Amino acid sequence: MDGYFYSILIIGLVSSIVCMVAGVLKKAPNDITILSVLAVEAALLVYLVGSIVRVALGEQMAGEPWEFWGYLVTALMIPLGAVYWSILEKTRWSNFVLAAVGVTALVMAARMNQIWY
């Protein structure tokens, strides 16, 4: 496991907890929940840049590169879709959609880590 995975682990879990608590408290999506999901997106963007640099420096993946990049591109789209959803539907249920982002990003980062190593 590398630092990219651990950063997504921490940020993703914190984001999921924040959004889940807001949903349980019957709150509509707000700046805190949306910004927590955007923090997950930022961590994934750092992962993207770091991965590009690692490949440019000649580091090889253990698995298939197309699979790694597919996971990464998909992981980058999920937070944006969830934020868009939460802006369109201002109900407490959108917070549960936002909560799923952190866990989903975490699982996808774990798989990307397996592919890399």
Biopython code that builds the backbone (N, CA, C, O; Angstrom):
import numpy as np
from Bio.PDB.StructureBuilder import StructureBuilder

atoms = [
    (1, "MET", "N", (0.841, -1.182, 0.000)),
    (1, "MET", "CA", (0.000, 0.000, 0.000)),
    (1, "MET", "C", (0.889, 1.249, 0.000)),
    (1, "MET", "O", (1.955, 1.280, 0.615)),
    (2, "ASP", "N", (0.423, 2.251, -0.695)),
    (2, "ASP", "CA", (1.201, 3.481, -0.766)),
    (2, "ASP", "C", (0.444, 4.660, -0.162)),
    (2, "ASP", "O", (-0.698, 4.519, 0.276)),
    (3, "GLY", "N", (1.083, 5.802, -0.146)),
    (3, "GLY", "CA", (0.496, 6.991, 0.457)),
    (3, "GLY", "C", (-0.778, 7.453, -0.227)),
    (3, "GLY", "O", (-1.667, 8.009, 0.418)),
    (4, "TYR", "N", (-0.870, 7.227, -1.526)),
    (4, "TYR", "CA", (-2.088, 7.613, -2.239)),
    (4, "TYR", "C", (-3.288, 6.847, -1.687)),
    (4, "TYR", "O", (-4.355, 7.416, -1.456)),
    (5, "PHE", "N", (-3.090, 5.549, -1.480)),
    (5, "PHE", "CA", (-4.183, 4.730, -0.948)),
    (5, "PHE", "C", (-4.572, 5.211, 0.448)),
    (5, "PHE", "O", (-5.757, 5.359, 0.745)),
    (6, "TYR", "N", (-3.591, 5.452, 1.297)),
    (6, "TYR", "CA", (-3.901, 5.852, 2.668)),
    (6, "TYR", "C", (-4.571, 7.225, 2.727)),
    (6, "TYR", "O", (-5.420, 7.464, 3.586)),
    (7, "SER", "N", (-4.193, 8.124, 1.823)),
    (7, "SER", "CA", (-4.865, 9.432, 1.819)),
    (7, "SER", "C", (-6.334, 9.277, 1.415)),
    (7, "SER", "O", (-7.210, 9.915, 2.001)),
    (8, "ILE", "N", (-6.604, 8.433, 0.419)),
    (8, "ILE", "CA", (-7.991, 8.200, 0.017)),
    (8, "ILE", "C", (-8.744, 7.451, 1.107)),
    (8, "ILE", "O", (-9.934, 7.689, 1.312)),
    (9, "LEU", "N", (-8.063, 6.550, 1.807)),
    (9, "LEU", "CA", (-8.682, 5.833, 2.936)),
    (9, "LEU", "C", (-9.175, 6.820, 3.980)),
    (9, "LEU", "O", (-10.333, 6.762, 4.392)),
    (10, "ILE", "N", (-8.315, 7.712, 4.406)),
    (10, "ILE", "CA", (-8.667, 8.652, 5.475)),
    (10, "ILE", "C", (-9.713, 9.663, 4.995)),
    (10, "ILE", "O", (-10.735, 9.862, 5.651)),
    (11, "ILE", "N", (-9.454, 10.295, 3.859)),
    (11, "ILE", "CA", (-10.374, 11.317, 3.361)),
    (11, "ILE", "C", (-11.726, 10.700, 3.007)),
    (11, "ILE", "O", (-12.772, 11.282, 3.295)),
    (12, "GLY", "N", (-11.703, 9.522, 2.383)),
    (12, "GLY", "CA", (-12.942, 8.847, 2.004)),
    (12, "GLY", "C", (-13.788, 8.452, 3.202)),
    (12, "GLY", "O", (-15.005, 8.637, 3.197)),
    (13, "LEU", "N", (-13.142, 7.904, 4.236)),
    (13, "LEU", "CA", (-13.904, 7.506, 5.424)),
    (13, "LEU", "C", (-14.466, 8.715, 6.160)),
    (13, "LEU", "O", (-15.615, 8.697, 6.603)),
    (14, "VAL", "N", (-13.665, 9.757, 6.291)),
    (14, "VAL", "CA", (-14.154, 10.970, 6.962)),
    (14, "VAL", "C", (-15.338, 11.554, 6.180)),
    (14, "VAL", "O", (-16.351, 11.933, 6.770)),
    (15, "SER", "N", (-15.203, 11.623, 4.857)),
    (15, "SER", "CA", (-16.289, 12.145, 4.030)),
    (15, "SER", "C", (-17.549, 11.299, 4.177)),
    (15, "SER", "O", (-18.647, 11.837, 4.323)),
    (16, "SER", "N", (-17.395, 9.983, 4.138)),
    (16, "SER", "CA", (-18.562, 9.104, 4.278)),
    (16, "SER", "C", (-19.247, 9.274, 5.618)),
    (16, "SER", "O", (-20.476, 9.295, 5.693)),
    (17, "ILE", "N", (-18.464, 9.396, 6.673)),
    (17, "ILE", "CA", (-19.035, 9.562, 8.012)),
    (17, "ILE", "C", (-19.780, 10.897, 8.114)),
    (17, "ILE", "O", (-20.896, 10.955, 8.630)),
    (18, "VAL", "N", (-19.153, 11.963, 7.619)),
    (18, "VAL", "CA", (-19.784, 13.288, 7.658)),
    (18, "VAL", "C", (-21.109, 13.274, 6.911)),
    (18, "VAL", "O", (-22.113, 13.786, 7.407)),
    (19, "CYS", "N", (-21.112, 12.689, 5.721)),
    (19, "CYS", "CA", (-22.333, 12.665, 4.910)),
    (19, "CYS", "C", (-23.388, 11.742, 5.508)),
    (19, "CYS", "O", (-24.579, 12.048, 5.452)),
    (20, "MET", "N", (-22.972, 10.631, 6.073)),
    (20, "MET", "CA", (-23.916, 9.699, 6.692)),
    (20, "MET", "C", (-24.579, 10.344, 7.916)),
    (20, "MET", "O", (-25.790, 10.227, 8.101)),
    (21, "VAL", "N", (-23.794, 11.013, 8.736)),
    (21, "VAL", "CA", (-24.351, 11.683, 9.912)),
    (21, "VAL", "C", (-25.348, 12.756, 9.485)),
    (21, "VAL", "O", (-26.417, 12.887, 10.082)),
    (22, "ALA", "N", (-25.001, 13.523, 8.453)),
    (22, "ALA", "CA", (-25.927, 14.551, 7.959)),
    (22, "ALA", "C", (-27.223, 13.919, 7.457)),
    (22, "ALA", "O", (-28.303, 14.469, 7.671)),
    (23, "GLY", "N", (-27.125, 12.784, 6.800)),
    (23, "GLY", "CA", (-28.325, 12.100, 6.323)),
    (23, "GLY", "C", (-29.175, 11.575, 7.455)),
    (23, "GLY", "O", (-30.400, 11.692, 7.424)),
    (24, "VAL", "N", (-28.534, 10.998, 8.453)),
    (24, "VAL", "CA", (-29.261, 10.471, 9.613)),
    (24, "VAL", "C", (-29.945, 11.601, 10.372)),
    (24, "VAL", "O", (-31.042, 11.425, 10.902)),
    (25, "LEU", "N", (-29.299, 12.759, 10.425)),
    (25, "LEU", "CA", (-29.883, 13.924, 11.104)),
    (25, "LEU", "C", (-30.913, 14.653, 10.236)),
    (25, "LEU", "O", (-31.399, 15.719, 10.611)),
    (26, "LYS", "N", (-31.241, 14.080, 9.082)),
    (26, "LYS", "CA", (-32.258, 14.602, 8.164)),
    (26, "LYS", "C", (-31.929, 16.000, 7.651)),
    (26, "LYS", "O", (-32.815, 16.837, 7.477)),
    (27, "LYS", "N", (-30.646, 16.235, 7.414)),
    (27, "LYS", "CA", (-30.201, 17.515, 6.864)),
    (27, "LYS", "C", (-30.085, 17.406, 5.353)),
    (27, "LYS", "O", (-29.765, 16.341, 4.825)),
    (28, "ALA", "N", (-30.341, 18.492, 4.668)),
    (28, "ALA", "CA", (-30.117, 18.553, 3.220)),
    (28, "ALA", "C", (-28.615, 18.691, 2.979)),
    (28, "ALA", "O", (-27.877, 19.099, 3.876)),
    (29, "PRO", "N", (-28.164, 18.354, 1.775)),
    (29, "PRO", "CA", (-26.741, 18.552, 1.477)),
    (29, "PRO", "C", (-26.356, 20.011, 1.707)),
    (29, "PRO", "O", (-27.099, 20.928, 1.359)),
    (30, "ASN", "N", (-25.196, 20.201, 2.292)),
    (30, "ASN", "CA", (-24.736, 21.559, 2.567)),
    (30, "ASN", "C", (-23.272, 21.682, 2.164)),
    (30, "ASN", "O", (-22.693, 20.756, 1.596)),
    (31, "ASP", "N", (-22.687, 22.825, 2.463)),
    (31, "ASP", "CA", (-21.299, 23.059, 2.062)),
    (31, "ASP", "C", (-20.357, 22.010, 2.638)),
    (31, "ASP", "O", (-19.431, 21.571, 1.957)),
    (32, "ILE", "N", (-20.580, 21.607, 3.872)),
    (32, "ILE", "CA", (-19.672, 20.650, 4.517)),
    (32, "ILE", "C", (-19.715, 19.301, 3.816)),
    (32, "ILE", "O", (-18.668, 18.725, 3.521)),
    (33, "THR", "N", (-20.904, 18.794, 3.547)),
    (33, "THR", "CA", (-20.993, 17.482, 2.906)),
    (33, "THR", "C", (-20.474, 17.524, 1.473)),
    (33, "THR", "O", (-19.773, 16.612, 1.033)),
    (34, "ILE", "N", (-20.818, 18.576, 0.753)),
    (34, "ILE", "CA", (-20.350, 18.673, -0.638)),
    (34, "ILE", "C", (-18.835, 18.881, -0.686)),
    (34, "ILE", "O", (-18.153, 18.278, -1.514)),
    (35, "LEU", "N", (-18.317, 19.715, 0.182)),
    (35, "LEU", "CA", (-16.864, 19.928, 0.209)),
    (35, "LEU", "C", (-16.111, 18.671, 0.637)),
    (35, "LEU", "O", (-14.990, 18.443, 0.183)),
    (36, "SER", "N", (-16.707, 17.854, 1.503)),
    (36, "SER", "CA", (-16.029, 16.618, 1.896)),
    (36, "SER", "C", (-15.904, 15.674, 0.702)),
    (36, "SER", "O", (-14.897, 14.980, 0.563)),
    (37, "VAL", "N", (-16.914, 15.644, -0.154)),
    (37, "VAL", "CA", (-16.849, 14.815, -1.364)),
    (37, "VAL", "C", (-15.866, 15.416, -2.362)),
    (37, "VAL", "O", (-15.156, 14.681, -3.048)),
    (38, "LEU", "N", (-15.818, 16.724, -2.450)),
    (38, "LEU", "CA", (-14.835, 17.355, -3.331)),
    (38, "LEU", "C", (-13.409, 17.121, -2.833)),
    (38, "LEU", "O", (-12.470, 17.118, -3.629)),
    (39, "ALA", "N", (-13.240, 16.923, -1.520)),
    (39, "ALA", "CA", (-11.919, 16.553, -0.988)),
    (39, "ALA", "C", (-11.521, 15.165, -1.484)),
    (39, "ALA", "O", (-10.352, 14.924, -1.784)),
    (40, "VAL", "N", (-12.489, 14.254, -1.570)),
    (40, "VAL", "CA", (-12.216, 12.929, -2.133)),
    (40, "VAL", "C", (-11.782, 13.089, -3.593)),
    (40, "VAL", "O", (-10.826, 12.450, -4.032)),
    (41, "GLU", "N", (-12.480, 13.933, -4.336)),
    (41, "GLU", "CA", (-12.116, 14.189, -5.731)),
    (41, "GLU", "C", (-10.701, 14.752, -5.823)),
    (41, "GLU", "O", (-9.929, 14.353, -6.695)),
    (42, "ALA", "N", (-10.360, 15.673, -4.930)),
    (42, "ALA", "CA", (-9.014, 16.257, -4.937)),
    (42, "ALA", "C", (-7.957, 15.190, -4.663)),
    (42, "ALA", "O", (-6.904, 15.183, -5.300)),
    (43, "ALA", "N", (-8.232, 14.289, -3.720)),
    (43, "ALA", "CA", (-7.286, 13.201, -3.430)),
    (43, "ALA", "C", (-7.117, 12.299, -4.649)),
    (43, "ALA", "O", (-6.010, 11.844, -4.938)),
    (44, "LEU", "N", (-8.203, 12.042, -5.358)),
    (44, "LEU", "CA", (-8.117, 11.223, -6.572)),
    (44, "LEU", "C", (-7.343, 11.949, -7.678)),
    (44, "LEU", "O", (-6.626, 11.312, -8.449)),
    (45, "LEU", "N", (-7.482, 13.264, -7.758)),
    (45, "LEU", "CA", (-6.711, 14.028, -8.741)),
    (45, "LEU", "C", (-5.221, 13.976, -8.421)),
    (45, "LEU", "O", (-4.391, 13.893, -9.327)),
    (46, "VAL", "N", (-4.884, 14.025, -7.140)),
    (46, "VAL", "CA", (-3.486, 13.878, -6.733)),
    (46, "VAL", "C", (-2.982, 12.486, -7.115)),
    (46, "VAL", "O", (-1.852, 12.340, -7.582)),
    (47, "TYR", "N", (-3.814, 11.468, -6.918)),
    (47, "TYR", "CA", (-3.477, 10.101, -7.316)),
    (47, "TYR", "C", (-3.221, 10.051, -8.828)),
    (47, "TYR", "O", (-2.269, 9.412, -9.277)),
    (48, "LEU", "N", (-4.068, 10.723, -9.605)),
    (48, "LEU", "CA", (-3.908, 10.757, -11.061)),
    (48, "LEU", "C", (-2.561, 11.375, -11.443)),
    (48, "LEU", "O", (-1.805, 10.790, -12.218)),
    (49, "VAL", "N", (-2.266, 12.546, -10.902)),
    (49, "VAL", "CA", (-1.009, 13.231, -11.227)),
    (49, "VAL", "C", (0.183, 12.385, -10.785)),
    (49, "VAL", "O", (1.157, 12.238, -11.524)),
    (50, "GLY", "N", (0.100, 11.831, -9.577)),
    (50, "GLY", "CA", (1.185, 10.976, -9.088)),
    (50, "GLY", "C", (1.396, 9.757, -9.962)),
    (50, "GLY", "O", (2.533, 9.348, -10.195)),
    (51, "SER", "N", (0.328, 9.183, -10.441)),
    (51, "SER", "CA", (0.428, 7.997, -11.303)),
    (51, "SER", "C", (1.047, 8.349, -12.642)),
    (51, "SER", "O", (1.854, 7.588, -13.176)),
    (52, "ILE", "N", (0.674, 9.498, -13.187)),
    (52, "ILE", "CA", (1.264, 9.939, -14.451)),
    (52, "ILE", "C", (2.766, 10.158, -14.287)),
    (52, "ILE", "O", (3.554, 9.768, -15.149)),
    (53, "VAL", "N", (3.153, 10.779, -13.187)),
    (53, "VAL", "CA", (4.573, 11.016, -12.919)),
    (53, "VAL", "C", (5.316, 9.691, -12.761)),
    (53, "VAL", "O", (6.411, 9.525, -13.299)),
    (54, "ARG", "N", (4.724, 8.747, -12.023)),
    (54, "ARG", "CA", (5.383, 7.451, -11.812)),
    (54, "ARG", "C", (5.588, 6.720, -13.135)),
    (54, "ARG", "O", (6.646, 6.133, -13.363)),
    (55, "VAL", "N", (4.586, 6.753, -14.002)),
    (55, "VAL", "CA", (4.718, 6.096, -15.308)),
    (55, "VAL", "C", (5.767, 6.824, -16.152)),
    (55, "VAL", "O", (6.575, 6.186, -16.828)),
    (56, "ALA", "N", (5.752, 8.155, -16.111)),
    (56, "ALA", "CA", (6.719, 8.938, -16.887)),
    (56, "ALA", "C", (8.151, 8.670, -16.434)),
    (56, "ALA", "O", (9.084, 8.750, -17.233)),
    (57, "LEU", "N", (8.322, 8.355, -15.161)),
    (57, "LEU", "CA", (9.662, 8.054, -14.636)),
    (57, "LEU", "C", (10.062, 6.594, -14.858)),
    (57, "LEU", "O", (11.145, 6.176, -14.450)),
    (58, "GLY", "N", (9.189, 5.825, -15.505)),
    (58, "GLY", "CA", (9.550, 4.459, -15.878)),
    (58, "GLY", "C", (9.085, 3.368, -14.943)),
    (58, "GLY", "O", (9.442, 2.206, -15.138)),
    (59, "GLU", "N", (8.307, 3.698, -13.944)),
    (59, "GLU", "CA", (7.808, 2.673, -13.023)),
    (59, "GLU", "C", (6.765, 1.808, -13.737)),
    (59, "GLU", "O", (5.916, 2.325, -14.463)),
    (60, "GLN", "N", (6.831, 0.522, -13.530)),
    (60, "GLN", "CA", (5.940, -0.423, -14.199)),
    (60, "GLN", "C", (4.847, -0.908, -13.246)),
    (60, "GLN", "O", (5.070, -1.047, -12.044)),
    (61, "MET", "N", (3.668, -1.160, -13.804)),
    (61, "MET", "CA", (2.565, -1.745, -13.034)),
    (61, "MET", "C", (2.655, -3.258, -13.122)),
    (61, "MET", "O", (3.109, -3.808, -14.125)),
    (62, "ALA", "N", (2.220, -3.922, -12.066)),
    (62, "ALA", "CA", (2.198, -5.382, -12.074)),
    (62, "ALA", "C", (1.038, -5.898, -12.925)),
    (62, "ALA", "O", (1.152, -6.942, -13.567)),
    (63, "GLY", "N", (-0.068, -5.170, -12.929)),
    (63, "GLY", "CA", (-1.255, -5.580, -13.674)),
    (63, "GLY", "C", (-1.361, -4.862, -15.001)),
    (63, "GLY", "O", (-0.410, -4.247, -15.483)),
    (64, "GLU", "N", (-2.544, -4.960, -15.575)),
    (64, "GLU", "CA", (-2.811, -4.338, -16.875)),
    (64, "GLU", "C", (-2.997, -2.826, -16.723)),
    (64, "GLU", "O", (-3.822, -2.383, -15.924)),
    (65, "PRO", "N", (-2.244, -2.039, -17.477)),
    (65, "PRO", "CA", (-2.393, -0.581, -17.394)),
    (65, "PRO", "C", (-3.802, -0.088, -17.745)),
    (65, "PRO", "O", (-4.309, 0.828, -17.096)),
    (66, "TRP", "N", (-4.439, -0.680, -18.757)),
    (66, "TRP", "CA", (-5.777, -0.230, -19.143)),
    (66, "TRP", "C", (-6.768, -0.401, -18.000)),
    (66, "TRP", "O", (-7.691, 0.399, -17.847)),
    (67, "GLU", "N", (-6.572, -1.455, -17.190)),
    (67, "GLU", "CA", (-7.469, -1.690, -16.059)),
    (67, "GLU", "C", (-7.257, -0.622, -14.981)),
    (67, "GLU", "O", (-8.219, -0.086, -14.430)),
    (68, "PHE", "N", (-5.992, -0.320, -14.687)),
    (68, "PHE", "CA", (-5.673, 0.706, -13.696)),
    (68, "PHE", "C", (-6.269, 2.049, -14.099)),
    (68, "PHE", "O", (-6.953, 2.697, -13.307)),
    (69, "TRP", "N", (-6.002, 2.465, -15.344)),
    (69, "TRP", "CA", (-6.481, 3.768, -15.796)),
    (69, "TRP", "C", (-8.003, 3.797, -15.880)),
    (69, "TRP", "O", (-8.613, 4.840, -15.646)),
    (70, "GLY", "N", (-8.616, 2.680, -16.207)),
    (70, "GLY", "CA", (-10.078, 2.602, -16.225)),
    (70, "GLY", "C", (-10.667, 2.812, -14.840)),
    (70, "GLY", "O", (-11.643, 3.545, -14.675)),
    (71, "TYR", "N", (-10.068, 2.164, -13.845)),
    (71, "TYR", "CA", (-10.529, 2.362, -12.469)),
    (71, "TYR", "C", (-10.353, 3.818, -12.048)),
    (71, "TYR", "O", (-11.239, 4.401, -11.423)),
    (72, "LEU", "N", (-9.213, 4.399, -12.390)),
    (72, "LEU", "CA", (-8.920, 5.762, -11.957)),
    (72, "LEU", "C", (-9.862, 6.772, -12.610)),
    (72, "LEU", "O", (-10.371, 7.669, -11.938)),
    (73, "VAL", "N", (-10.094, 6.631, -13.897)),
    (73, "VAL", "CA", (-11.013, 7.557, -14.581)),
    (73, "VAL", "C", (-12.426, 7.403, -14.024)),
    (73, "VAL", "O", (-13.121, 8.396, -13.806)),
    (74, "THR", "N", (-12.848, 6.174, -13.796)),
    (74, "THR", "CA", (-14.184, 5.942, -13.231)),
    (74, "THR", "C", (-14.284, 6.531, -11.823)),
    (74, "THR", "O", (-15.276, 7.173, -11.477)),
    (75, "ALA", "N", (-13.244, 6.307, -11.015)),
    (75, "ALA", "CA", (-13.243, 6.854, -9.654)),
    (75, "ALA", "C", (-13.312, 8.376, -9.674)),
    (75, "ALA", "O", (-13.917, 8.977, -8.786)),
    (76, "LEU", "N", (-12.705, 9.002, -10.663)),
    (76, "LEU", "CA", (-12.749, 10.459, -10.763)),
    (76, "LEU", "C", (-14.130, 10.976, -11.159)),
    (76, "LEU", "O", (-14.480, 12.106, -10.819)),
    (77, "MET", "N", (-14.909, 10.183, -11.860)),
    (77, "MET", "CA", (-16.234, 10.628, -12.295)),
    (77, "MET", "C", (-17.291, 10.484, -11.198)),
    (77, "MET", "O", (-18.261, 11.242, -11.180)),
    (78, "ILE", "N", (-17.124, 9.537, -10.299)),
    (78, "ILE", "CA", (-18.147, 9.250, -9.288)),
    (78, "ILE", "C", (-18.414, 10.435, -8.354)),
    (78, "ILE", "O", (-19.579, 10.776, -8.148)),
    (79, "PRO", "N", (-17.393, 11.076, -7.783)),
    (79, "PRO", "CA", (-17.694, 12.222, -6.907)),
    (79, "PRO", "C", (-18.399, 13.369, -7.642)),
    (79, "PRO", "O", (-19.281, 14.021, -7.083)),
    (80, "LEU", "N", (-18.012, 13.604, -8.878)),
    (80, "LEU", "CA", (-18.649, 14.684, -9.634)),
    (80, "LEU", "C", (-20.126, 14.385, -9.878)),
    (80, "LEU", "O", (-20.968, 15.277, -9.774)),
    (81, "GLY", "N", (-20.437, 13.137, -10.201)),
    (81, "GLY", "CA", (-21.830, 12.749, -10.399)),
    (81, "GLY", "C", (-22.650, 12.872, -9.125)),
    (81, "GLY", "O", (-23.801, 13.306, -9.157)),
    (82, "ALA", "N", (-22.051, 12.489, -8.007)),
    (82, "ALA", "CA", (-22.765, 12.565, -6.726)),
    (82, "ALA", "C", (-23.010, 14.015, -6.313)),
    (82, "ALA", "O", (-24.078, 14.341, -5.797)),
    (83, "VAL", "N", (-22.034, 14.874, -6.536)),
    (83, "VAL", "CA", (-22.217, 16.295, -6.208)),
    (83, "VAL", "C", (-23.296, 16.897, -7.095)),
    (83, "VAL", "O", (-24.132, 17.668, -6.623)),
    (84, "TYR", "N", (-23.280, 16.553, -8.368)),
    (84, "TYR", "CA", (-24.318, 17.029, -9.287)),
    (84, "TYR", "C", (-25.693, 16.577, -8.807)),
    (84, "TYR", "O", (-26.644, 17.359, -8.804)),
    (85, "TRP", "N", (-25.792, 15.322, -8.407)),
    (85, "TRP", "CA", (-27.045, 14.764, -7.879)),
    (85, "TRP", "C", (-27.498, 15.578, -6.667)),
    (85, "TRP", "O", (-28.661, 15.968, -6.571)),
    (86, "SER", "N", (-26.568, 15.830, -5.745)),
    (86, "SER", "CA", (-26.939, 16.517, -4.504)),
    (86, "SER", "C", (-27.359, 17.967, -4.748)),
    (86, "SER", "O", (-28.139, 18.527, -3.977)),
    (87, "ILE", "N", (-26.849, 18.564, -5.802)),
    (87, "ILE", "CA", (-27.262, 19.932, -6.134)),
    (87, "ILE", "C", (-28.667, 19.927, -6.730)),
    (87, "ILE", "O", (-29.460, 20.833, -6.475)),
    (88, "LEU", "N", (-28.968, 18.905, -7.521)),
    (88, "LEU", "CA", (-30.300, 18.818, -8.135)),
    (88, "LEU", "C", (-31.378, 18.401, -7.142)),
    (88, "LEU", "O", (-32.505, 18.894, -7.200)),
    (89, "GLU", "N", (-31.037, 17.504, -6.242)),
    (89, "GLU", "CA", (-32.023, 16.982, -5.286)),
    (89, "GLU", "C", (-31.585, 17.340, -3.872)),
    (89, "GLU", "O", (-30.752, 16.657, -3.275)),
    (90, "LYS", "N", (-32.141, 18.391, -3.358)),
    (90, "LYS", "CA", (-31.747, 18.907, -2.045)),
    (90, "LYS", "C", (-32.536, 18.236, -0.924)),
    (90, "LYS", "O", (-33.208, 18.913, -0.146)),
    (91, "THR", "N", (-32.455, 16.909, -0.838)),
    (91, "THR", "CA", (-33.100, 16.185, 0.248)),
    (91, "THR", "C", (-32.042, 15.458, 1.059)),
    (91, "THR", "O", (-30.885, 15.363, 0.650)),
    (92, "ARG", "N", (-32.447, 14.950, 2.199)),
    (92, "ARG", "CA", (-31.497, 14.229, 3.053)),
    (92, "ARG", "C", (-30.940, 12.996, 2.364)),
    (92, "ARG", "O", (-29.839, 12.549, 2.686)),
    (93, "TRP", "N", (-31.694, 12.438, 1.411)),
    (93, "TRP", "CA", (-31.259, 11.213, 0.738)),
    (93, "TRP", "C", (-30.033, 11.458, -0.122)),
    (93, "TRP", "O", (-29.256, 10.537, -0.371)),
    (94, "SER", "N", (-29.856, 12.672, -0.572)),
    (94, "SER", "CA", (-28.655, 12.992, -1.341)),
    (94, "SER", "C", (-27.399, 12.846, -0.492)),
    (94, "SER", "O", (-26.330, 12.523, -1.011)),
    (95, "ASN", "N", (-27.522, 13.080, 0.805)),
    (95, "ASN", "CA", (-26.364, 12.884, 1.679)),
    (95, "ASN", "C", (-25.944, 11.417, 1.731)),
    (95, "ASN", "O", (-24.761, 11.113, 1.892)),
    (96, "PHE", "N", (-26.901, 10.516, 1.596)),
    (96, "PHE", "CA", (-26.541, 9.097, 1.565)),
    (96, "PHE", "C", (-25.827, 8.745, 0.258)),
    (96, "PHE", "O", (-24.933, 7.899, 0.237)),
    (97, "VAL", "N", (-26.230, 9.399, -0.821)),
    (97, "VAL", "CA", (-25.513, 9.219, -2.094)),
    (97, "VAL", "C", (-24.091, 9.759, -1.949)),
    (97, "VAL", "O", (-23.131, 9.125, -2.388)),
    (98, "LEU", "N", (-23.964, 10.922, -1.338)),
    (98, "LEU", "CA", (-22.632, 11.488, -1.092)),
    (98, "LEU", "C", (-21.805, 10.588, -0.184)),
    (98, "LEU", "O", (-20.595, 10.467, -0.374)),
    (99, "ALA", "N", (-22.435, 9.959, 0.791)),
    (99, "ALA", "CA", (-21.721, 9.072, 1.707)),
    (99, "ALA", "C", (-21.141, 7.865, 0.985)),
    (99, "ALA", "O", (-20.094, 7.345, 1.371)),
    (100, "ALA", "N", (-21.820, 7.426, -0.058)),
    (100, "ALA", "CA", (-21.336, 6.265, -0.810)),
    (100, "ALA", "C", (-20.058, 6.575, -1.587)),
    (100, "ALA", "O", (-19.308, 5.659, -1.925)),
    (101, "VAL", "N", (-19.805, 7.825, -1.869)),
    (101, "VAL", "CA", (-18.640, 8.203, -2.671)),
    (101, "VAL", "C", (-17.339, 7.822, -1.980)),
    (101, "VAL", "O", (-16.465, 7.217, -2.600)),
    (102, "GLY", "N", (-17.199, 8.167, -0.711)),
    (102, "GLY", "CA", (-15.950, 7.890, -0.002)),
    (102, "GLY", "C", (-15.630, 6.404, 0.061)),
    (102, "GLY", "O", (-14.485, 5.998, -0.133)),
    (103, "VAL", "N", (-16.639, 5.606, 0.332)),
    (103, "VAL", "CA", (-16.436, 4.153, 0.418)),
    (103, "VAL", "C", (-16.124, 3.587, -0.968)),
    (103, "VAL", "O", (-15.257, 2.724, -1.107)),
    (104, "THR", "N", (-16.818, 4.063, -1.972)),
    (104, "THR", "CA", (-16.577, 3.597, -3.337)),
    (104, "THR", "C", (-15.165, 3.956, -3.784)),
    (104, "THR", "O", (-14.469, 3.127, -4.370)),
    (105, "ALA", "N", (-14.743, 5.183, -3.513)),
    (105, "ALA", "CA", (-13.386, 5.603, -3.873)),
    (105, "ALA", "C", (-12.351, 4.762, -3.139)),
    (105, "ALA", "O", (-11.315, 4.411, -3.704)),
    (106, "LEU", "N", (-12.629, 4.444, -1.901)),
    (106, "LEU", "CA", (-11.717, 3.616, -1.110)),
    (106, "LEU", "C", (-11.561, 2.230, -1.717)),
    (106, "LEU", "O", (-10.443, 1.735, -1.861)),
    (107, "VAL", "N", (-12.667, 1.608, -2.070)),
    (107, "VAL", "CA", (-12.620, 0.269, -2.669)),
    (107, "VAL", "C", (-11.887, 0.316, -4.017)),
    (107, "VAL", "O", (-11.081, -0.564, -4.323)),
    (108, "MET", "N", (-12.170, 1.334, -4.805)),
    (108, "MET", "CA", (-11.511, 1.441, -6.105)),
    (108, "MET", "C", (-10.019, 1.723, -5.945)),
    (108, "MET", "O", (-9.213, 1.214, -6.725)),
    (109, "ALA", "N", (-9.638, 2.522, -4.954)),
    (109, "ALA", "CA", (-8.217, 2.788, -4.702)),
    (109, "ALA", "C", (-7.503, 1.516, -4.247)),
    (109, "ALA", "O", (-6.350, 1.285, -4.610)),
    (110, "ALA", "N", (-8.187, 0.696, -3.457)),
    (110, "ALA", "CA", (-7.582, -0.577, -3.032)),
    (110, "ALA", "C", (-7.329, -1.458, -4.244)),
    (110, "ALA", "O", (-6.277, -2.090, -4.343)),
    (111, "ARG", "N", (-8.282, -1.507, -5.168)),
    (111, "ARG", "CA", (-8.104, -2.316, -6.380)),
    (111, "ARG", "C", (-6.989, -1.729, -7.262)),
    (111, "ARG", "O", (-6.197, -2.482, -7.828)),
    (112, "MET", "N", (-6.918, -0.400, -7.384)),
    (112, "MET", "CA", (-5.856, 0.208, -8.165)),
    (112, "MET", "C", (-4.490, -0.110, -7.571)),
    (112, "MET", "O", (-3.519, -0.323, -8.297)),
    (113, "ASN", "N", (-4.427, -0.140, -6.242)),
    (113, "ASN", "CA", (-3.195, -0.488, -5.570)),
    (113, "ASN", "C", (-2.783, -1.917, -5.884)),
    (113, "ASN", "O", (-1.602, -2.190, -6.101)),
    (114, "GLN", "N", (-3.757, -2.841, -5.911)),
    (114, "GLN", "CA", (-3.475, -4.232, -6.267)),
    (114, "GLN", "C", (-2.940, -4.332, -7.693)),
    (114, "GLN", "O", (-2.002, -5.081, -7.965)),
    (115, "ILE", "N", (-3.542, -3.578, -8.586)),
    (115, "ILE", "CA", (-3.097, -3.609, -9.989)),
    (115, "ILE", "C", (-1.697, -3.057, -10.113)),
    (115, "ILE", "O", (-0.885, -3.588, -10.871)),
    (116, "TRP", "N", (-1.395, -1.977, -9.366)),
    (116, "TRP", "CA", (-0.077, -1.356, -9.467)),
    (116, "TRP", "C", (1.004, -2.283, -8.922)),
    (116, "TRP", "O", (2.068, -2.425, -9.526)),
    (117, "TYR", "N", (0.734, -2.911, -7.786)),
    (117, "TYR", "CA", (1.759, -3.748, -7.153)),
    (117, "TYR", "C", (1.493, -5.201, -7.423)),
    (117, "TYR", "O", (2.249, -6.061, -6.972)),
]
sb = StructureBuilder()
sb.init_structure("model")
sb.init_model(0)
sb.init_chain("A")
sb.init_seg("    ")
for serial, (resi, resn, name, xyz) in enumerate(atoms, 1):
    if name == "N":
        sb.init_residue(resn, " ", resi, " ")
    sb.init_atom(name, np.array(xyz, "f"), 0.0, 1.0, " ", f" {name:<3s}", serial, name[0])
structure = sb.get_structure()
